[in-house]
Amino acid sequence: MASKGSVLSERDLLDVMGTLVSARSLARHFEKQVKDDPKIAEIVKLFPPPPGVIESIARCISDRGEVLDSGLTQT
Protein backbone atom coordinates (compact mmCIF):
# COMPACT_ATOMS: atom_id res chain seq x y z
CA MET A 1 0.00 0.00 0.00
CA ALA A 2 2.70 2.47 0.95
CA SER A 3 4.57 1.84 -2.29
CA LYS A 4 1.41 2.84 -4.17
CA GLY A 5 1.15 6.15 -2.32
CA SER A 6 -1.46 4.99 0.18
CA VAL A 7 -1.30 5.81 3.86
CA LEU A 8 -0.70 2.97 6.29
CA SER A 9 -2.97 2.73 9.30
CA GLU A 10 -1.65 2.42 12.83
CA ARG A 11 -2.44 -1.31 12.73
CA ASP A 12 -0.56 -1.64 9.42
CA LEU A 13 2.48 0.06 10.94
CA LEU A 14 2.39 -2.30 13.93
CA ASP A 15 2.26 -5.23 11.51
CA VAL A 16 5.30 -3.85 9.66
CA MET A 17 7.12 -3.42 12.97
CA GLY A 18 6.25 -6.97 14.03
CA THR A 19 7.58 -8.35 10.76
CA LEU A 20 10.80 -6.37 11.09
CA VAL A 21 11.28 -7.50 14.70
CA SER A 22 10.80 -11.13 13.62
CA ALA A 23 13.24 -10.69 10.74
CA ARG A 24 15.81 -9.14 13.08
CA SER A 25 15.42 -12.03 15.54
CA LEU A 26 15.78 -14.56 12.74
CA ALA A 27 18.91 -12.82 11.43
CA ARG A 28 20.43 -12.88 14.93
CA HIS A 29 19.66 -16.57 15.21
CA PHE A 30 21.30 -17.26 11.87
CA GLU A 31 24.34 -15.21 12.81
CA LYS A 32 24.92 -17.65 15.67
CA GLN A 33 24.84 -20.54 13.17
CA VAL A 34 27.48 -19.06 10.84
CA LYS A 35 30.28 -21.21 12.31
CA ASP A 36 28.38 -24.37 11.44
CA ASP A 37 27.22 -23.20 8.01
CA PRO A 38 29.03 -20.22 6.44
CA LYS A 39 26.49 -20.00 3.61
CA ILE A 40 23.95 -18.76 6.12
CA ALA A 41 26.00 -15.58 6.55
CA GLU A 42 25.68 -14.92 2.83
CA ILE A 43 21.89 -15.27 3.02
CA VAL A 44 21.58 -13.02 6.08
CA LYS A 45 23.56 -10.27 4.32
CA LEU A 46 20.91 -10.18 1.58
CA PHE A 47 18.29 -8.94 4.04
CA PRO A 48 19.73 -6.03 6.03
CA PRO A 49 17.23 -4.47 8.42
CA PRO A 50 16.20 -0.90 7.61
CA PRO A 51 17.89 1.27 10.27
CA GLY A 52 15.64 2.99 12.78
CA VAL A 53 12.27 1.87 11.40
CA ILE A 54 11.36 -0.38 14.36
CA GLU A 55 12.32 2.31 16.84
CA SER A 56 10.46 5.04 14.95
CA ILE A 57 7.24 3.06 14.80
CA ALA A 58 7.52 2.08 18.48
CA ARG A 59 8.06 5.72 19.41
CA CYS A 60 4.97 6.89 17.48
CA ILE A 61 2.43 4.05 17.82
CA SER A 62 1.44 2.31 21.06
CA ASP A 63 1.02 -1.46 21.32
CA ARG A 64 -2.73 -0.82 21.19
CA GLY A 65 -2.44 1.02 17.88
CA GLU A 66 -2.82 4.54 19.26
CA VAL A 67 -0.78 7.46 17.95
CA LEU A 68 1.53 8.69 20.71
CA ASP A 69 2.18 12.39 21.19
CA SER A 70 5.75 11.62 22.29
CA GLY A 71 6.68 10.43 18.79
CA LEU A 72 5.28 13.42 16.95
CA THR A 73 7.86 15.96 18.06
CA GLN A 74 11.60 15.66 17.84
CA THR A 75 13.98 17.74 19.89
MIZA-385147 format. One record per residue (C-alpha): residue number from 1; residue in three letters; chain; x negated, y negated, z. Coordinates in pm, whole numbers. Example, Ala and Ser with C-alpha at 12.3 -4.5 7.8 and 13.67 -1.06 7.14 Angstrom:
<node><i>1</i><aa>ALA</aa><ch>A</ch><u>-1230</u><v>450</v><w>780</w></node>
<node><i>2</i><aa>SER</aa><ch>A</ch><u>-1367</u><v>106</v><w>714</w></node>
***
This chain:
<node><i>1</i><aa>MET</aa><ch>A</ch><u>0</u><v>0</v><w>0</w></node>
<node><i>2</i><aa>ALA</aa><ch>A</ch><u>-270</u><v>-247</v><w>95</w></node>
<node><i>3</i><aa>SER</aa><ch>A</ch><u>-457</u><v>-184</v><w>-229</w></node>
<node><i>4</i><aa>LYS</aa><ch>A</ch><u>-141</u><v>-284</v><w>-417</w></node>
<node><i>5</i><aa>GLY</aa><ch>A</ch><u>-115</u><v>-615</v><w>-232</w></node>
<node><i>6</i><aa>SER</aa><ch>A</ch><u>146</u><v>-499</v><w>18</w></node>
<node><i>7</i><aa>VAL</aa><ch>A</ch><u>130</u><v>-581</v><w>386</w></node>
<node><i>8</i><aa>LEU</aa><ch>A</ch><u>70</u><v>-297</v><w>629</w></node>
<node><i>9</i><aa>SER</aa><ch>A</ch><u>297</u><v>-273</v><w>930</w></node>
<node><i>10</i><aa>GLU</aa><ch>A</ch><u>165</u><v>-242</v><w>1283</w></node>
<node><i>11</i><aa>ARG</aa><ch>A</ch><u>244</u><v>131</v><w>1273</w></node>
<node><i>12</i><aa>ASP</aa><ch>A</ch><u>56</u><v>164</v><w>942</w></node>
<node><i>13</i><aa>LEU</aa><ch>A</ch><u>-248</u><v>-6</v><w>1094</w></node>
<node><i>14</i><aa>LEU</aa><ch>A</ch><u>-239</u><v>230</v><w>1393</w></node>
<node><i>15</i><aa>ASP</aa><ch>A</ch><u>-226</u><v>523</v><w>1151</w></node>
<node><i>16</i><aa>VAL</aa><ch>A</ch><u>-530</u><v>385</v><w>966</w></node>
<node><i>17</i><aa>MET</aa><ch>A</ch><u>-712</u><v>342</v><w>1297</w></node>
<node><i>18</i><aa>GLY</aa><ch>A</ch><u>-625</u><v>697</v><w>1403</w></node>
<node><i>19</i><aa>THR</aa><ch>A</ch><u>-758</u><v>835</v><w>1076</w></node>
<node><i>20</i><aa>LEU</aa><ch>A</ch><u>-1080</u><v>637</v><w>1109</w></node>
<node><i>21</i><aa>VAL</aa><ch>A</ch><u>-1128</u><v>750</v><w>1470</w></node>
<node><i>22</i><aa>SER</aa><ch>A</ch><u>-1080</u><v>1113</v><w>1362</w></node>
<node><i>23</i><aa>ALA</aa><ch>A</ch><u>-1324</u><v>1069</v><w>1074</w></node>
<node><i>24</i><aa>ARG</aa><ch>A</ch><u>-1581</u><v>914</v><w>1308</w></node>
<node><i>25</i><aa>SER</aa><ch>A</ch><u>-1542</u><v>1203</v><w>1554</w></node>
<node><i>26</i><aa>LEU</aa><ch>A</ch><u>-1578</u><v>1456</v><w>1274</w></node>
<node><i>27</i><aa>ALA</aa><ch>A</ch><u>-1891</u><v>1282</v><w>1143</w></node>
<node><i>28</i><aa>ARG</aa><ch>A</ch><u>-2043</u><v>1288</v><w>1493</w></node>
<node><i>29</i><aa>HIS</aa><ch>A</ch><u>-1966</u><v>1657</v><w>1521</w></node>
<node><i>30</i><aa>PHE</aa><ch>A</ch><u>-2130</u><v>1726</v><w>1187</w></node>
<node><i>31</i><aa>GLU</aa><ch>A</ch><u>-2434</u><v>1521</v><w>1281</w></node>
<node><i>32</i><aa>LYS</aa><ch>A</ch><u>-2492</u><v>1765</v><w>1567</w></node>
<node><i>33</i><aa>GLN</aa><ch>A</ch><u>-2484</u><v>2054</v><w>1317</w></node>
<node><i>34</i><aa>VAL</aa><ch>A</ch><u>-2748</u><v>1906</v><w>1084</w></node>
<node><i>35</i><aa>LYS</aa><ch>A</ch><u>-3028</u><v>2121</v><w>1231</w></node>
<node><i>36</i><aa>ASP</aa><ch>A</ch><u>-2838</u><v>2437</v><w>1144</w></node>
<node><i>37</i><aa>ASP</aa><ch>A</ch><u>-2722</u><v>2320</v><w>801</w></node>
<node><i>38</i><aa>PRO</aa><ch>A</ch><u>-2903</u><v>2022</v><w>644</w></node>
<node><i>39</i><aa>LYS</aa><ch>A</ch><u>-2649</u><v>2000</v><w>361</w></node>
<node><i>40</i><aa>ILE</aa><ch>A</ch><u>-2395</u><v>1876</v><w>612</w></node>
<node><i>41</i><aa>ALA</aa><ch>A</ch><u>-2600</u><v>1558</v><w>655</w></node>
<node><i>42</i><aa>GLU</aa><ch>A</ch><u>-2568</u><v>1492</v><w>283</w></node>
<node><i>43</i><aa>ILE</aa><ch>A</ch><u>-2189</u><v>1527</v><w>302</w></node>
<node><i>44</i><aa>VAL</aa><ch>A</ch><u>-2158</u><v>1302</v><w>608</w></node>
<node><i>45</i><aa>LYS</aa><ch>A</ch><u>-2356</u><v>1027</v><w>432</w></node>
<node><i>46</i><aa>LEU</aa><ch>A</ch><u>-2091</u><v>1018</v><w>158</w></node>
<node><i>47</i><aa>PHE</aa><ch>A</ch><u>-1829</u><v>894</v><w>404</w></node>
<node><i>48</i><aa>PRO</aa><ch>A</ch><u>-1973</u><v>603</v><w>603</w></node>
<node><i>49</i><aa>PRO</aa><ch>A</ch><u>-1723</u><v>447</v><w>842</w></node>
<node><i>50</i><aa>PRO</aa><ch>A</ch><u>-1620</u><v>90</v><w>761</w></node>
<node><i>51</i><aa>PRO</aa><ch>A</ch><u>-1789</u><v>-127</v><w>1027</w></node>
<node><i>52</i><aa>GLY</aa><ch>A</ch><u>-1564</u><v>-299</v><w>1278</w></node>
<node><i>53</i><aa>VAL</aa><ch>A</ch><u>-1227</u><v>-187</v><w>1140</w></node>
<node><i>54</i><aa>ILE</aa><ch>A</ch><u>-1136</u><v>38</v><w>1436</w></node>
<node><i>55</i><aa>GLU</aa><ch>A</ch><u>-1232</u><v>-231</v><w>1684</w></node>
<node><i>56</i><aa>SER</aa><ch>A</ch><u>-1046</u><v>-504</v><w>1495</w></node>
<node><i>57</i><aa>ILE</aa><ch>A</ch><u>-724</u><v>-306</v><w>1480</w></node>
<node><i>58</i><aa>ALA</aa><ch>A</ch><u>-752</u><v>-208</v><w>1848</w></node>
<node><i>59</i><aa>ARG</aa><ch>A</ch><u>-806</u><v>-572</v><w>1941</w></node>
<node><i>60</i><aa>CYS</aa><ch>A</ch><u>-497</u><v>-689</v><w>1748</w></node>
<node><i>61</i><aa>ILE</aa><ch>A</ch><u>-243</u><v>-405</v><w>1782</w></node>
<node><i>62</i><aa>SER</aa><ch>A</ch><u>-144</u><v>-231</v><w>2106</w></node>
<node><i>63</i><aa>ASP</aa><ch>A</ch><u>-102</u><v>146</v><w>2132</w></node>
<node><i>64</i><aa>ARG</aa><ch>A</ch><u>273</u><v>82</v><w>2119</w></node>
<node><i>65</i><aa>GLY</aa><ch>A</ch><u>244</u><v>-102</v><w>1788</w></node>
<node><i>66</i><aa>GLU</aa><ch>A</ch><u>282</u><v>-454</v><w>1926</w></node>
<node><i>67</i><aa>VAL</aa><ch>A</ch><u>78</u><v>-746</v><w>1795</w></node>
<node><i>68</i><aa>LEU</aa><ch>A</ch><u>-153</u><v>-869</v><w>2071</w></node>
<node><i>69</i><aa>ASP</aa><ch>A</ch><u>-218</u><v>-1239</v><w>2119</w></node>
<node><i>70</i><aa>SER</aa><ch>A</ch><u>-575</u><v>-1162</v><w>2229</w></node>
<node><i>71</i><aa>GLY</aa><ch>A</ch><u>-668</u><v>-1043</v><w>1879</w></node>
<node><i>72</i><aa>LEU</aa><ch>A</ch><u>-528</u><v>-1342</v><w>1695</w></node>
<node><i>73</i><aa>THR</aa><ch>A</ch><u>-786</u><v>-1596</v><w>1806</w></node>
<node><i>74</i><aa>GLN</aa><ch>A</ch><u>-1160</u><v>-1566</v><w>1784</w></node>
<node><i>75</i><aa>THR</aa><ch>A</ch><u>-1398</u><v>-1774</v><w>1989</w></node>
***
